[in-house]
């Protein structure tokens, strides 16, 4: 296995994503520069038919780390990107997810680099994988909806250590059991705190 030339290889598969691909690449590059990481950004064309390539040609002037790969096969972007990646860790992120807050990346990357896990998943956003240990899994991974769950199942089947990060605090979503559980416990904690403060007030 070749030696890592970068800290992070970002793999962004795209199809007809001209409206978001440019912003996604810029945001990812900005975030990794702020972290001081050496990185390459692999935008993998999964049979795009719009102006995504023209947008990326403009972005390349601002993001010299960007490399565009043409695979021409729907849902094979992560697999082909992983084959050509030269980073210590792989960051698998679809274009629209790259526009969401990227702060969980730092912790996910630390966990993987330190050996705490082989695959770190941030549900609904992205996954970070140790390149050499997870390569057989990612090379067989199809992108598209549900790719994170497919990644998790295949990694666990190969006995890789998978770390699923807890979602960041926020308003509970419909049908989200974890969010509802959190919503149920918070009022009780607030009530205990209020009673405690009342007691302190009476003591004075």
VOFIPA-762564 format. One record per atom (N, C-alpha, C): residue number from 0; residue in one letter; x, y, z. Coordinates in nm, 4 decimals. Layout:
<nodes>
 num residuo        X        Y        Z
 NUM       A        X        Y        Z
...
</nodes>
This chain:
<nodes>
 num residuo        X        Y        Z
   0       X   0.0848  -0.1205   0.0000
   0       X   0.0000   0.0000   0.0000
   0       X   0.0876   0.1244   0.0000
   1       X   0.0561   0.2192  -0.0901
   1       X   0.1413   0.3375  -0.1021
   1       X   0.1292   0.4270   0.0214
   2       X   0.2367   0.4986   0.0461
   2       X   0.2420   0.5862   0.1623
   2       X   0.1532   0.7085   0.1406
   3       X   0.0925   0.7571   0.2485
   3       X   0.0027   0.8717   0.2385
   3       X   0.0811   0.9976   0.2046
   4       X   0.0315   1.0707   0.1060
   4       X   0.0938   1.1975   0.0672
   4       X   0.0209   1.3162   0.1292
   5       X  -0.1009   1.2917   0.1802
   5       X  -0.1836   1.3978   0.2370
   5       X  -0.2421   1.3517   0.3698
   6       X  -0.2853   1.4472   0.4492
   6       X  -0.3579   1.4130   0.5722
   6       X  -0.4976   1.3625   0.5387
   7       X  -0.5616   1.4282   0.4426
   7       X  -0.7018   1.3980   0.4094
   7       X  -0.7201   1.3948   0.2580
   8       X  -0.7896   1.2929   0.2106
   8       X  -0.8383   1.2895   0.0728
   8       X  -0.9895   1.3071   0.0792
   9       X  -1.0380   1.4191   0.0277
   9       X  -1.1810   1.4457   0.0258
   9       X  -1.2382   1.3899  -0.1040
  10       X  -1.3419   1.3090  -0.0935
  10       X  -1.4052   1.2531  -0.2129
  10       X  -1.5476   1.3056  -0.2208
  11       X  -1.5736   1.3836  -0.3253
  11       X  -1.7065   1.4411  -0.3472
  11       X  -1.7596   1.3905  -0.4809
  12       X  -1.8494   1.2929  -0.4794
  12       X  -1.9079   1.2483  -0.6059
  12       X  -2.0141   1.3482  -0.6516
  13       X  -2.0216   1.3718  -0.7812
  13       X  -2.1240   1.4646  -0.8298
  13       X  -2.1821   1.4154  -0.9608
  14       X  -2.3035   1.4588  -0.9867
  14       X  -2.3692   1.4316  -1.1153
  14       X  -2.4146   1.5659  -1.1688
  15       X  -2.5440   1.5900  -1.1705
  15       X  -2.5937   1.7208  -1.2155
  15       X  -2.6067   1.8125  -1.0949
  16       X  -2.4936   1.8616  -1.0475
  16       X  -2.4871   1.9395  -0.9232
  16       X  -2.4263   2.0768  -0.9448
  17       X  -2.4479   2.1347  -1.0613
  17       X  -2.3834   2.2626  -1.0919
  17       X  -2.4196   2.3731  -0.9932
  18       X  -2.5366   2.3631  -0.9293
  18       X  -2.5798   2.4683  -0.8379
  18       X  -2.5053   2.4643  -0.7048
  19       X  -2.4495   2.3493  -0.6694
  19       X  -2.3882   2.3367  -0.5364
  19       X  -2.2426   2.2937  -0.5388
  20       X  -2.1949   2.2330  -0.6467
  20       X  -2.0617   2.1722  -0.6444
  20       X  -1.9509   2.2743  -0.6203
  21       X  -1.9642   2.3924  -0.6775
  21       X  -1.8610   2.4946  -0.6569
  21       X  -1.8537   2.5398  -0.5123
  22       X  -1.9690   2.5696  -0.4536
  22       X  -1.9717   2.6127  -0.3131
  22       X  -1.9240   2.5021  -0.2213
  23       X  -1.9604   2.3780  -0.2543
  23       X  -1.9197   2.2647  -0.1717
  23       X  -1.7674   2.2522  -0.1686
  24       X  -1.7038   2.2603  -0.2839
  24       X  -1.5576   2.2474  -0.2897
  24       X  -1.4890   2.3622  -0.2169
  25       X  -1.5395   2.4820  -0.2338
  25       X  -1.4788   2.5971  -0.1663
  25       X  -1.4908   2.5850  -0.0155
  26       X  -1.6089   2.5428   0.0316
  26       X  -1.6298   2.5341   0.1766
  26       X  -1.5421   2.4269   0.2384
  27       X  -1.5323   2.3123   0.1720
  27       X  -1.4477   2.2039   0.2230
  27       X  -1.3016   2.2486   0.2280
  28       X  -1.2549   2.3107   0.1206
  28       X  -1.1156   2.3561   0.1168
  28       X  -1.0890   2.4597   0.2254
  29       X  -1.1815   2.5523   0.2439
  29       X  -1.1647   2.6556   0.3463
  29       X  -1.1552   2.5915   0.4850
  30       X  -1.2416   2.4952   0.5109
  30       X  -1.2439   2.4312   0.6422
  30       X  -1.1131   2.3566   0.6685
  31       X  -1.0634   2.2830   0.5705
  31       X  -0.9404   2.2065   0.5906
  31       X  -0.8197   2.2973   0.6044
  32       X  -0.8196   2.4091   0.5364
  32       X  -0.7096   2.5047   0.5536
  32       X  -0.7102   2.5618   0.6948
  33       X  -0.8298   2.5889   0.7467
  33       X  -0.8396   2.6403   0.8833
  33       X  -0.7873   2.5388   0.9841
  34       X  -0.8034   2.4102   0.9524
  34       X  -0.7534   2.3043   1.0403
  34       X  -0.6037   2.2799   1.0206
  35       X  -0.5459   2.3416   0.9184
  35       X  -0.4042   2.3223   0.8913
  35       X  -0.3716   2.1875   0.8309
  36       X  -0.4685   2.1250   0.7626
  36       X  -0.4488   1.9914   0.7072
  36       X  -0.3938   1.9976   0.5649
  37       X  -0.3056   1.9038   0.5333
  37       X  -0.2622   1.8839   0.3949
  37       X  -0.3668   1.7947   0.3285
  38       X  -0.4228   1.8399   0.2184
  38       X  -0.5341   1.7644   0.1616
  38       X  -0.5348   1.7689   0.0096
  39       X  -0.6074   1.6724  -0.0459
  39       X  -0.6428   1.6732  -0.1869
  39       X  -0.7949   1.6625  -0.1936
  40       X  -0.8524   1.7241  -0.2953
  40       X  -0.9975   1.7236  -0.3098
  40       X  -1.0300   1.6579  -0.4433
  41       X  -1.0930   1.5416  -0.4367
  41       X  -1.1251   1.4646  -0.5564
  41       X  -1.2746   1.4767  -0.5851
  42       X  -1.3082   1.5525  -0.6892
  42       X  -1.4468   1.5632  -0.7332
  42       X  -1.4664   1.4592  -0.8434
  43       X  -1.5536   1.3622  -0.8189
  43       X  -1.5673   1.2484  -0.9101
  43       X  -1.6988   1.2579  -0.9863
  44       X  -1.6881   1.2690  -1.1183
  44       X  -1.8039   1.2826  -1.2061
  44       X  -1.8722   1.1473  -1.2253
  45       X  -1.9958   1.1394  -1.1777
  45       X  -2.0765   1.0188  -1.1955
  45       X  -2.1763   1.0408  -1.3101
  46       X  -2.1260   1.0670  -1.4293
  46       X  -2.2082   1.0850  -1.5488
  46       X  -2.2883   1.2148  -1.5450
  47       X  -2.2199   1.3237  -1.5144
  47       X  -2.2844   1.4550  -1.5120
  47       X  -2.3165   1.5013  -1.6537
  48       X  -2.4338   1.5674  -1.6672
  48       X  -2.4741   1.6181  -1.7986
  48       X  -2.5010   1.7669  -1.7979
  49       X  -2.4677   1.8347  -1.6884
  49       X  -2.4937   1.9785  -1.6798
  49       X  -2.3615   2.0560  -1.6851
  50       X  -2.3573   2.1728  -1.6241
  50       X  -2.2387   2.2585  -1.6308
  50       X  -2.1438   2.2416  -1.5117
  51       X  -2.1521   2.1286  -1.4431
  51       X  -2.0668   2.1075  -1.3254
  51       X  -1.9189   2.1186  -1.3600
  52       X  -1.8773   2.0664  -1.4737
  52       X  -1.7354   2.0725  -1.5112
  52       X  -1.6903   2.2160  -1.5331
  53       X  -1.7758   2.2978  -1.5932
  53       X  -1.7408   2.4385  -1.6148
  53       X  -1.7250   2.5105  -1.4810
  54       X  -1.8138   2.4790  -1.3865
  54       X  -1.8047   2.5394  -1.2529
  54       X  -1.6740   2.4975  -1.1858
  55       X  -1.6408   2.3704  -1.1945
  55       X  -1.5191   2.3206  -1.1295
  55       X  -1.3934   2.3782  -1.1943
  56       X  -1.3985   2.4051  -1.3225
  56       X  -1.2841   2.4672  -1.3887
  56       X  -1.2562   2.6049  -1.3293
  57       X  -1.3616   2.6765  -1.2946
  57       X  -1.3445   2.8070  -1.2303
  57       X  -1.2935   2.7916  -1.0878
  58       X  -1.3457   2.6923  -1.0173
  58       X  -1.3065   2.6699  -0.8778
  58       X  -1.1597   2.6317  -0.8674
  59       X  -1.1077   2.5621  -0.9676
  59       X  -0.9698   2.5148  -0.9610
  59       X  -0.8699   2.6290  -0.9457
  60       X  -0.9051   2.7460  -0.9942
  60       X  -0.8179   2.8611  -0.9765
  60       X  -0.8055   2.9034  -0.8315
  61       X  -0.9112   2.8789  -0.7515
  61       X  -0.9116   2.9134  -0.6096
  61       X  -0.8684   2.7962  -0.5222
  62       X  -0.8885   2.6751  -0.5728
  62       X  -0.8606   2.5540  -0.4950
  62       X  -0.7654   2.4657  -0.5758
  63       X  -0.6362   2.4928  -0.5701
  63       X  -0.5411   2.4133  -0.6488
  63       X  -0.5349   2.2665  -0.6068
  64       X  -0.5879   2.2358  -0.4879
  64       X  -0.5893   2.0961  -0.4408
  64       X  -0.6953   2.0126  -0.5129
  65       X  -0.7788   2.0780  -0.5920
  65       X  -0.8912   2.0100  -0.6581
  65       X  -0.8442   1.9300  -0.7791
  66       X  -0.8916   1.8059  -0.7866
  66       X  -0.8690   1.7219  -0.9044
  66       X  -1.0026   1.6622  -0.9455
  67       X  -1.0356   1.6697  -1.0725
  67       X  -1.1623   1.6164  -1.1222
  67       X  -1.1362   1.4814  -1.1888
  68       X  -1.2122   1.3822  -1.1462
  68       X  -1.2007   1.2460  -1.1996
  68       X  -1.3328   1.2108  -1.2676
  69       X  -1.3258   1.1520  -1.3836
  69       X  -1.4466   1.1103  -1.4553
  69       X  -1.4579   0.9592  -1.4469
  70       X  -1.5656   0.9124  -1.3841
  70       X  -1.5879   0.7686  -1.3747
  70       X  -1.7002   0.7264  -1.4687
  71       X  -1.7941   0.8190  -1.4965
  71       X  -1.8990   0.7919  -1.5945
  71       X  -1.9937   0.6810  -1.5563
  72       X  -2.0013   0.6489  -1.4288
  72       X  -2.0877   0.5402  -1.3821
  72       X  -2.1587   0.5870  -1.2561
  73       X  -2.2891   0.5913  -1.2608
  73       X  -2.3666   0.6392  -1.1469
  73       X  -2.3335   0.5584  -1.0215
  74       X  -2.3152   0.6301  -0.9121
  74       X  -2.2941   0.5732  -0.7792
  74       X  -2.1594   0.5035  -0.7606
  75       X  -2.0607   0.5333  -0.8451
  75       X  -1.9287   0.4735  -0.8272
  75       X  -1.8241   0.5778  -0.7881
  76       X  -1.8694   0.6974  -0.7504
  76       X  -1.7768   0.8053  -0.7195
  76       X  -1.6870   0.7784  -0.6003
  77       X  -1.7443   0.7301  -0.4908
  77       X  -1.6635   0.7014  -0.3727
  77       X  -1.5608   0.5920  -0.4028
  78       X  -1.6036   0.4892  -0.4744
  78       X  -1.5153   0.3769  -0.5048
  78       X  -1.3959   0.4216  -0.5877
  79       X  -1.4206   0.4968  -0.6945
  79       X  -1.3109   0.5399  -0.7810
  79       X  -1.2224   0.6431  -0.7099
  80       X  -1.2849   0.7328  -0.6346
  80       X  -1.2066   0.8297  -0.5591
  80       X  -1.1135   0.7617  -0.4608
  81       X  -1.1628   0.6580  -0.3927
  81       X  -1.0809   0.5855  -0.2957
  81       X  -0.9625   0.5174  -0.3635
  82       X  -0.9835   0.4654  -0.4832
  82       X  -0.8736   0.3983  -0.5548
  82       X  -0.7612   0.4953  -0.5885
  83       X  -0.7974   0.6188  -0.6169
  83       X  -0.6962   0.7155  -0.6588
  83       X  -0.6466   0.8048  -0.5441
  84       X  -0.7087   0.7928  -0.4289
  84       X  -0.6740   0.8800  -0.3156
  84       X  -0.5344   0.8499  -0.2624
  85       X  -0.4700   0.9542  -0.2082
  85       X  -0.3354   0.9403  -0.1516
  85       X  -0.3275   0.9979  -0.0104
  86       X  -0.4428   1.0116   0.0551
  86       X  -0.4460   1.0669   0.1896
  86       X  -0.4467   0.9594   0.2968
  87       X  -0.4124   1.0002   0.4166
  87       X  -0.4143   0.9066   0.5292
  87       X  -0.5568   0.8665   0.5642
  88       X  -0.6473   0.9636   0.5554
  88       X  -0.7887   0.9333   0.5788
  88       X  -0.8696   0.9766   0.4574
  89       X  -0.9828   0.9099   0.4387
  89       X  -1.0776   0.9436   0.3334
  89       X  -1.1954   1.0158   0.3966
  90       X  -1.2333   1.1257   0.3377
  90       X  -1.3517   1.1983   0.3831
  90       X  -1.4557   1.1857   0.2728
  91       X  -1.5608   1.1084   0.2976
  91       X  -1.6651   1.0816   0.1988
  91       X  -1.7811   1.1769   0.2232
  92       X  -1.8009   1.2707   0.1306
  92       X  -1.9018   1.3737   0.1542
  92       X  -1.9713   1.4122   0.0234
  93       X  -2.1033   1.3950   0.0142
  93       X  -2.1772   1.4394  -0.1034
  93       X  -2.1798   1.5927  -0.1102
  94       X  -2.2028   1.6509  -0.2281
  94       X  -2.1963   1.7966  -0.2423
  94       X  -2.2872   1.8731  -0.1466
  95       X  -2.4118   1.8314  -0.1348
  95       X  -2.5046   1.9072  -0.0499
  95       X  -2.4688   1.8943   0.0973
  96       X  -2.4173   1.7794   0.1374
  96       X  -2.3751   1.7627   0.2769
  96       X  -2.2550   1.8514   0.3083
  97       X  -2.1749   1.8822   0.2061
  97       X  -2.0585   1.9681   0.2270
  97       X  -2.0971   2.1121   0.2559
  98       X  -2.2232   2.1460   0.2331
  98       X  -2.2707   2.2809   0.2627
  98       X  -2.3234   2.2923   0.4049
  99       X  -2.3348   2.1795   0.4755
  99       X  -2.3800   2.1814   0.6145
  99       X  -2.2592   2.2101   0.7043
 100       X  -2.2809   2.2386   0.8333
 100       X  -2.1667   2.2637   0.9227
 100       X  -2.0663   2.1486   0.9199
 101       X  -1.9402   2.1806   0.9062
 101       X  -1.8353   2.0796   0.8932
 101       X  -1.7543   2.0596   1.0203
 102       X  -1.7931   2.1262   1.1279
 102       X  -1.7160   2.1181   1.2520
 102       X  -1.6978   1.9755   1.3050
 103       X  -1.7928   1.8808   1.2841
 103       X  -1.7691   1.7453   1.3355
 103       X  -1.6510   1.6749   1.2704
 104       X  -1.6005   1.7283   1.1590
 104       X  -1.4897   1.6618   1.0911
 104       X  -1.3679   1.6494   1.1808
 105       X  -1.3342   1.7539   1.2551
 105       X  -1.2114   1.7537   1.3346
 105       X  -1.2106   1.6369   1.4326
 106       X  -1.3214   1.6174   1.5032
 106       X  -1.3268   1.5078   1.6005
 106       X  -1.3241   1.3724   1.5305
 107       X  -1.3982   1.3609   1.4202
 107       X  -1.4017   1.2345   1.3467
 107       X  -1.2627   1.1984   1.2962
 108       X  -1.1935   1.2968   1.2439
 108       X  -1.0585   1.2716   1.1922
 108       X  -0.9635   1.2320   1.3044
 109       X  -0.9725   1.2999   1.4186
 109       X  -0.8858   1.2649   1.5322
 109       X  -0.9078   1.1211   1.5760
 110       X  -1.0338   1.0790   1.5800
 110       X  -1.0647   0.9425   1.6227
 110       X  -1.0020   0.8399   1.5295
 111       X  -1.0097   0.8677   1.3993
 111       X  -0.9555   0.7736   1.3014
 111       X  -0.8031   0.7731   1.3058
 112       X  -0.7418   0.8910   1.3082
 112       X  -0.5957   0.9010   1.3055
 112       X  -0.5339   0.8420   1.4323
 113       X  -0.6002   0.8598   1.5457
 113       X  -0.5458   0.8096   1.6722
 113       X  -0.5632   0.6592   1.6883
 114       X  -0.6389   0.5970   1.5982
 114       X  -0.6633   0.4543   1.6092
 114       X  -0.7843   0.4202   1.6930
 115       X  -0.8613   0.5220   1.7330
 115       X  -0.9819   0.4971   1.8113
 115       X  -1.0888   0.4242   1.7345
 116       X  -1.0875   0.4377   1.6023
 116       X  -1.1817   0.3661   1.5173
 116       X  -1.1255   0.3640   1.3759
 117       X  -1.1867   0.2816   1.2911
 117       X  -1.1478   0.2751   1.1499
 117       X  -1.2379   0.3615   1.0632
 118       X  -1.3620   0.3742   1.1062
 118       X  -1.4609   0.4527   1.0328
 118       X  -1.5378   0.5381   1.1329
 119       X  -1.5422   0.6685   1.1102
 119       X  -1.6201   0.7599   1.1948
 119       X  -1.7327   0.8175   1.1105
 120       X  -1.8557   0.7992   1.1579
 120       X  -1.9736   0.8411   1.0827
 120       X  -2.0433   0.9552   1.1546
 121       X  -2.0743   1.0599   1.0810
 121       X  -2.1573   1.1689   1.1305
 121       X  -2.2910   1.1549   1.0580
 122       X  -2.3936   1.0996   1.1241
 122       X  -2.5188   1.0656   1.0566
 122       X  -2.5779   1.1826   0.9781
 123       X  -2.6201   1.1518   0.8567
 123       X  -2.6839   1.2509   0.7721
 123       X  -2.5888   1.3493   0.7081
 124       X  -2.4576   1.3347   0.7319
 124       X  -2.3623   1.4313   0.6778
 124       X  -2.2495   1.3653   0.5996
 125       X  -2.1598   1.2933   0.6718
 125       X  -2.0446   1.2379   0.6015
 125       X  -1.9810   1.1282   0.6847
 126       X  -1.8782   1.0671   0.6256
 126       X  -1.8017   0.9637   0.6947
 126       X  -1.6533   0.9877   0.6725
 127       X  -1.5730   0.9530   0.7731
 127       X  -1.4276   0.9625   0.7653
 127       X  -1.3724   0.8223   0.7885
 128       X  -1.2845   0.7765   0.6986
 128       X  -1.2344   0.6392   0.7050
 128       X  -1.0818   0.6356   0.6991
 129       X  -1.0225   0.5416   0.7709
 129       X  -0.8799   0.5164   0.7559
 129       X  -0.8595   0.4534   0.6182
 130       X  -0.7766   0.5152   0.5353
 130       X  -0.7700   0.4712   0.3952
 130       X  -0.7263   0.3253   0.3804
 131       X  -0.6149   0.2882   0.4401
 131       X  -0.5644   0.1543   0.4148
 131       X  -0.6533   0.0458   0.4747
 132       X  -0.7078   0.0709   0.5936
 132       X  -0.7889  -0.0328   0.6570
 132       X  -0.9286  -0.0433   0.5969
 133       X  -0.9823   0.0684   0.5485
 133       X  -1.1196   0.0655   0.4987
 133       X  -1.1286   0.0579   0.3467
 134       X  -1.0147   0.0571   0.2778
 134       X  -1.0170   0.0617   0.1319
 134       X  -1.1020  -0.0493   0.0682
 135       X  -1.0919  -0.1765   0.1125
 135       X  -1.1756  -0.2794   0.0504
 135       X  -1.3257  -0.2503   0.0634
 136       X  -1.3638  -0.1849   0.1731
 136       X  -1.5053  -0.1511   0.1930
 136       X  -1.5467  -0.0371   0.1014
 137       X  -1.4667   0.0688   0.0974
 137       X  -1.5037   0.1864   0.0186
 137       X  -1.4982   0.1566  -0.1301
 138       X  -1.4052   0.0704  -0.1718
 138       X  -1.3953   0.0367  -0.3148
 138       X  -1.5187  -0.0360  -0.3661
 139       X  -1.5944  -0.0955  -0.2768
 139       X  -1.7168  -0.1642  -0.3187
 139       X  -1.8426  -0.0838  -0.2852
 140       X  -1.8238   0.0385  -0.2350
 140       X  -1.9365   0.1186  -0.1866
 140       X  -2.0015   0.1968  -0.3000
 141       X  -2.1322   0.1913  -0.3064
 141       X  -2.2068   0.2737  -0.4006
 141       X  -2.2513   0.3996  -0.3281
 142       X  -2.2404   0.5120  -0.3951
 142       X  -2.2827   0.6382  -0.3352
 142       X  -2.4344   0.6521  -0.3490
 143       X  -2.4859   0.7711  -0.3320
 143       X  -2.6305   0.7901  -0.3392
 143       X  -2.6958   0.7744  -0.2035
 144       X  -2.8283   0.7861  -0.2005
 144       X  -2.9029   0.7779  -0.0749
 144       X  -2.8714   0.6488  -0.0008
 145       X  -2.8517   0.6618   0.1288
 145       X  -2.8273   0.5440   0.2119
 145       X  -2.6841   0.4953   0.2114
 146       X  -2.5924   0.5717   0.1533
 146       X  -2.4542   0.5219   0.1446
 146       X  -2.3912   0.5070   0.2827
 147       X  -2.4275   0.5934   0.3768
 147       X  -2.3664   0.5848   0.5100
 147       X  -2.4051   0.4549   0.5796
 148       X  -2.5312   0.4169   0.5689
 148       X  -2.5749   0.2923   0.6320
 148       X  -2.5100   0.1717   0.5647
 149       X  -2.4971   0.1773   0.4328
 149       X  -2.4292   0.0676   0.3623
 149       X  -2.2832   0.0586   0.4058
 150       X  -2.2196   0.1728   0.4219
 150       X  -2.0806   0.1756   0.4674
 150       X  -2.0690   0.1144   0.6062
 151       X  -2.1578   0.1532   0.6956
 151       X  -2.1526   0.1018   0.8324
 151       X  -2.1657  -0.0500   0.8354
 152       X  -2.2643  -0.1022   0.7627
 152       X  -2.2885  -0.2464   0.7644
 152       X  -2.1703  -0.3239   0.7073
 153       X  -2.1136  -0.2735   0.5978
 153       X  -2.0023  -0.3453   0.5360
 153       X  -1.8763  -0.3369   0.6217
 154       X  -1.8553  -0.2226   0.6847
 154       X  -1.7384  -0.2091   0.7712
 154       X  -1.7488  -0.3034   0.8910
 155       X  -1.8659  -0.3093   0.9513
 155       X  -1.8845  -0.3978   1.0659
 155       X  -1.8732  -0.5442   1.0250
 156       X  -1.9188  -0.5773   0.9037
 156       X  -1.9077  -0.7153   0.8556
 156       X  -1.7622  -0.7566   0.8399
 157       X  -1.6749  -0.6608   0.8132
 157       X  -1.5313  -0.6890   0.8014
 157       X  -1.4579  -0.6684   0.9341
 158       X  -1.5355  -0.6521   1.0403
 158       X  -1.4820  -0.6365   1.1758
 158       X  -1.3976  -0.5094   1.1921
 159       X  -1.4338  -0.4059   1.1193
 159       X  -1.3709  -0.2763   1.1398
 159       X  -1.4415  -0.2053   1.2552
 160       X  -1.3681  -0.1212   1.3256
 160       X  -1.4251  -0.0455   1.4368
 160       X  -1.4964   0.0777   1.3816
 161       X  -1.6273   0.0866   1.4076
 161       X  -1.7086   0.1970   1.3559
 161       X  -1.7558   0.2831   1.4716
 162       X  -1.7356   0.4131   1.4591
 162       X  -1.7786   0.5096   1.5603
 162       X  -1.8859   0.5977   1.4984
 163       X  -2.0081   0.5889   1.5519
 163       X  -2.1178   0.6728   1.5039
 163       X  -2.1316   0.7899   1.5993
 164       X  -2.1061   0.9099   1.5502
 164       X  -2.1119   1.0292   1.6343
 164       X  -2.2566   1.0640   1.6663
 165       X  -2.2773   1.1122   1.7872
 165       X  -2.4100   1.1590   1.8241
 165       X  -2.4402   1.2884   1.7503
 166       X  -2.5656   1.3061   1.7052
 166       X  -2.5998   1.4311   1.6367
 166       X  -2.5791   1.5510   1.7273
 167       X  -2.5476   1.6647   1.6693
 167       X  -2.5336   1.7876   1.7466
 167       X  -2.6693   1.8295   1.8010
 168       X  -2.6728   1.8959   1.9170
 168       X  -2.8015   1.9381   1.9732
 168       X  -2.8775   2.0273   1.8761
 169       X  -3.0071   2.0098   1.8739
 169       X  -3.0906   2.0896   1.7844
 169       X  -3.2352   2.0535   1.8074
 170       X  -3.3270   2.1177   1.7381
 170       X  -3.4680   2.0863   1.7558
 170       X  -3.4968   1.9441   1.7118
 171       X  -3.5769   1.8696   1.7870
 171       X  -3.6053   1.7309   1.7512
 171       X  -3.6783   1.7224   1.6191
 172       X  -3.6374   1.6255   1.5372
 172       X  -3.7045   1.6044   1.4091
 172       X  -3.8182   1.5063   1.4265
 173       X  -3.9166   1.5066   1.3373
 173       X  -4.0293   1.4150   1.3483
 173       X  -3.9833   1.2706   1.3355
 174       X  -4.0293   1.1879   1.4266
 174       X  -3.9981   1.0460   1.4207
 174       X  -3.8576   1.0109   1.4635
 175       X  -3.7840   1.1038   1.5213
 175       X  -3.6467   1.0774   1.5641
 175       X  -3.6478   1.0406   1.7104
 176       X  -3.6285   0.9117   1.7400
 176       X  -3.6437   0.8632   1.8772
 176       X  -3.5457   0.9310   1.9719
 177       X  -3.4192   0.9459   1.9258
 177       X  -3.3199   1.0073   2.0136
 177       X  -3.3567   1.1489   2.0483
 178       X  -3.4099   1.2236   1.9512
 178       X  -3.4473   1.3617   1.9762
 178       X  -3.5633   1.3684   2.0731
 179       X  -3.6610   1.2799   2.0546
 179       X  -3.7760   1.2802   2.1450
 179       X  -3.7333   1.2453   2.2866
 180       X  -3.6397   1.1490   2.2987
 180       X  -3.5937   1.1110   2.4324
 180       X  -3.5269   1.2291   2.5004
 181       X  -3.4463   1.3016   2.4247
 181       X  -3.3805   1.4184   2.4822
 181       X  -3.4826   1.5224   2.5239
 182       X  -3.5866   1.5399   2.4415
 182       X  -3.6892   1.6392   2.4712
 182       X  -3.7654   1.6018   2.5983
 183       X  -3.7819   1.4702   2.6212
 183       X  -3.8556   1.4285   2.7402
 183       X  -3.7743   1.4511   2.8670
 184       X  -3.6430   1.4347   2.8595
 184       X  -3.5630   1.4433   2.9819
 184       X  -3.5319   1.5867   3.0210
 185       X  -3.5259   1.6779   2.9249
 185       X  -3.4867   1.8141   2.9574
 185       X  -3.5798   1.8840   3.0551
 186       X  -3.7134   1.8728   3.0406
 186       X  -3.8023   1.9415   3.1346
 186       X  -3.7814   1.8947   3.2787
 187       X  -3.7562   1.7631   3.2962
 187       X  -3.7355   1.7133   3.4318
 187       X  -3.6100   1.7748   3.4925
 188       X  -3.5032   1.7854   3.4130
 188       X  -3.3804   1.8469   3.4636
 188       X  -3.4042   1.9924   3.4993
 189       X  -3.4794   2.0661   3.4147
 189       X  -3.5091   2.2056   3.4420
 189       X  -3.5900   2.2191   3.5700
 190       X  -3.6830   2.1252   3.5925
 190       X  -3.7655   2.1302   3.7124
 190       X  -3.6829   2.1116   3.8381
 191       X  -3.5886   2.0174   3.8341
 191       X  -3.5013   1.9953   3.9510
 191       X  -3.4178   2.1188   3.9790
 192       X  -3.3673   2.1812   3.8734
 192       X  -3.2861   2.3006   3.8910
 192       X  -3.3689   2.4136   3.9521
 193       X  -3.4937   2.4289   3.9049
 193       X  -3.5795   2.5352   3.9577
 193       X  -3.6069   2.5148   4.1061
 194       X  -3.6364   2.3887   4.1444
 194       X  -3.6638   2.3606   4.2858
 194       X  -3.5403   2.3862   4.3718
 195       X  -3.4223   2.3495   4.3173
 195       X  -3.2979   2.3722   4.3899
 195       X  -3.2753   2.5214   4.4136
 196       X  -3.3010   2.6009   4.3103
 196       X  -3.2838   2.7457   4.3251
 196       X  -3.3842   2.8041   4.4238
 197       X  -3.5061   2.7477   4.4243
 197       X  -3.6072   2.7930   4.5208
 197       X  -3.5608   2.7669   4.6620
 198       X  -3.5028   2.6477   4.6855
 198       X  -3.4545   2.6138   4.8185
 198       X  -3.3452   2.7104   4.8616
 199       X  -3.2532   2.7381   4.7697
 199       X  -3.1469   2.8338   4.8020
 199       X  -3.2043   2.9702   4.8387
 200       X  -3.3083   3.0093   4.7674
 200       X  -3.3713   3.1387   4.7953
 200       X  -3.4337   3.1424   4.9337
 201       X  -3.4996   3.0312   4.9715
 201       X  -3.5619   3.0229   5.1033
 201       X  -3.4560   3.0215   5.2136
 202       X  -3.3423   2.9571   5.1818
 202       X  -3.2375   2.9496   5.2851
 202       X  -3.1819   3.0851   5.3180
 203       X  -3.1814   3.1746   5.2185
 203       X  -3.1309   3.3084   5.2455
 203       X  -3.2263   3.3860   5.3328
</nodes>
